[in-house]
Amino acid sequence: GISPIRSLLWWLAAHRGDLKGITLFHGARTRAQLAFQGEVTAWPAEGVQVVRVLSQETPAADPGWARGYVQEALAAHPIDPANTVAFVCGMPGMVEGVKAALAQAGVGAEAVFQNY
C-alpha cells in the first residue's frame, strides 16, 4: 500500500510548514518486504515521522519501529482527532482496522481517505 501514498508524502513534506505533523505507519511482514526503504529512511529529514511495523519479525529496538500490525501501532500512538486527516492504503483488513482505531480515537469518517 505504500506506492500510492509515496507521492502524497513527498507533497506533504514539501508543504510541511502548513501542517502540525505528518506520521507514516509503514507495515510489512519483514524488513525485507518494506518497499522504498531508501526513501522511507530519508523522510524524517523532510519532517515525516515514520513508524515501521513488522508483523513477523522482531523490529529494531528504537521508537521508529513496532511489532504487530499497523492498526495496533496506530492505536498506541497519540492522536489529536481535531487535527487528524488519514490516508489509508493496503490490505482490506488493515484498512478496516485503521479506520476502527481512528474512529475509537475520535477521528470522523470524513477525515479518512482510502484507496486499495
Long-range contacts (C-beta under 8 A, 24 or more apart in sequence): 1-88, 1-89, 1-90, 1-91, 1-94, 1-116, 2-26, 2-35, 2-36, 2-40, 2-89, 3-35, 3-36, 3-89, 4-89, 4-115, 5-87, 5-89, 6-36, 6-39, 8-87, 9-43, 9-48, 10-46, 12-48, 13-43, 13-46, 13-47, 13-48, 16-46, 16-47, 20-80, 20-83, 21-49, 22-47, 22-48, 22-49, 23-48, 23-49, 23-50, 23-51, 23-77, 24-48, 24-49, 24-50, 24-51, 25-51, 25-53, 25-70, 25-73, 25-74, 25-77, 25-98, 26-50, 26-51, 26-52, 26-53, 26-70, 27-52, 27-53, 27-54, 27-55, 27-69, 27-70, 27-73, 27-90, 27-94, 28-52, 28-53, 28-54, 28-55, 29-54, 29-55, 29-56, 29-57, 30-54, 30-56, 30-57, 31-57, 31-59, 51-77, 69-94, 69-97, 70-94, 70-97, 70-98, 71-97, 71-98, 71-100, 71-101, 72-97, 72-101, 74-98, 74-101, 74-102, 75-101, 75-104, 75-105, 79-105, 79-106, 79-107, 81-105, 81-106, 81-107, 81-108, 84-111, 85-111, 85-112, 85-113, 86-111, 86-112, 86-113, 87-113, 87-114, 87-115, 88-112, 88-113, 88-114, 88-115, 88-116, 89-114, 89-115, 89-116, 90-116, 91-116, 92-116
